[in-house]
């Protein structure tokens, strides 16, 4: 299985939107946006293309045989006192590709990009407290839990807790 990881561009908008809708259906507890909210948006592919062209965030993806199978978004802070931090969100790998190192490969590509192309010193993320495989991956990469946010989200009358995690970038 040959997997290519790279930054997504506006040309990837349709593939991203397809994967995003899958993510919202497959893992609704992991995302603040619901599938129902997403499909109601006007011109979603054009909106995604605009976001993928933005400098305030970068979306990294993994492709297998030309198909987008996973993605991670990093959002950069613009306020001067916060520019040393960036937030990771929207982490998703299609179920058939899970357990094969795809998320780790995307994350390593993202971290390499951060190290080489930004002044970011801290990456932060939140992860659903019951998503043990994701937590293990983040800890393997070097992220450290720093706090549990109880009742972070509510899905179908069920509260969801999230861990807050940080990675301090070590420039080589």
N, C-alpha and C positions, 0 to 999 in steps of 0.2 A: 504494500500500500504506500504509494508516494503521495505525500501531503505537502502542499505549498502554503506558507503563511506570508501574509503581506497586509499592508494598509489598503482598505477598501477605498474606491473612488466613486464618483457619481455614476459611472458606468455599471457599478455593482448594485445599484439601488433596487432593481427588481429582485435580484437574488437575495439581498438582505431582507427585503420586505417579506418575501416568502418564508425565510427562516425565522423572522421575527414572529409572524403569525403562528408558525409551528411552536415556537417557544412559549407563547402565551397560552396555547392550548395544552401542551405537554406538561408545563411546569407553572401553572397559574400562581402558586404560592411564592414563587421566586421573583415576581415582577409586580410593581405597583400598578401598572396599566393592565386592564383586563382585555381579553380578546374582543369582547363586545365593544369596548371603547375604541379599540384600534381600528376595527373594520368600519366604524362610523366616520372616520376622518376623511376629509376631502383631499383629493389628489395625494394619497399617501406616498406613492413612489416618487413623485416630484419633491415632496417634503423631505423624504429620505435622501434624495440626490443633493438637495441643498445642504442638509446636515453633513453629508459625507464630503462636501466641498469646503466646509468650515474649518477655520484654524483653531477654534476654541475646543475642539474635540477630534479625536482620531478613532476610527473603528478598524480593528485588526480582525482578519478572517483567516480561516483555514479552508483550502480547496482540495478536493480529491476528485480526480477525473473531471475537472472543470466545474464541479458543483460545490457551492458554499456549504460547509458542514459544521461550522462553528464560528463564533465571533466574540469579541470582547471590546468594550468601549472605554476609552480613557478621556476624561474631561479635565481641561486645564483651568486653573483659577486665573482670573484677570486682575484682581485687586492686588496692588503691589505687596501688601503685607502677607498675602496668601499664595503668591506665585511659586513658592517652593513646594506646593502641594498639588496633587492631582488625584482625581477619584476614578476608580474603576467600577463599572456597572454593566449590566446587560450581558453577563457571561452566559453563554449557551453553546452546547454541542448537541447535535442531533442524536437521538437515542442509539441508532445503529453504529455510531462512531465513538460512543463512550467507552472508557476503560482502555483506550489505545494511545493515550498520551497527547491527544489533540489539544485539550485546554492548556496543558503545560507548554506545548509548542507555541501556541498563540501567545501565552503569557510571557514566555521567554523572548519572543519577537518584540512584544510591547516593551518589556523592560530594557532590552537592548536599544530600542528606539529612544526611550526616555534618557538612558545614559549618554547617548551620542548626540541627541538633538534638542536637549532642553536643560534647564537649570533645576528641574524638579528634584527634590530631595526626599519627599515622602509620598508614597502611594497609599491611598486608603480605599477600603471597600467594606461592604456589609454582606453577610451571607446568612441565609436562613439557618437557625441553630440546629435543625434536624438534618441538614444536608452534609452528612459526615464525609462523603467522598470529596466534596468541594473543600471543606475545612481542612482535610488531610492534605490535599493538593496545595492549598495556600500556605499551610505550615511548612510543607516540604520546600517550597520556593523561598520561604523566609519570612512570610507574614506572621505577625504576632497578634493574638487577641488582646484587646485592651478594654473591652466593655461589652456587656450584654444589654441590648435594648429590648426590654419586655414589651409585648403588645405593639411591636413596631408596625405591623400591618394587620388587617382584618379581612379574611376571605371567607365568605359564606358563614358568617357568625362564628368563625374560629379565629382566635388570635394567633399571630405568628411572631416569634421572637427572632431577633437577628444579632449575630456577633459583629462587632466593629473590629476591623483588623488593619494594621499598618505594616508597611515594608519601608525601611529606611534604605535609600539607594546608596550603594557603596561604589563610588567612581573608581575606576582602575587607573 
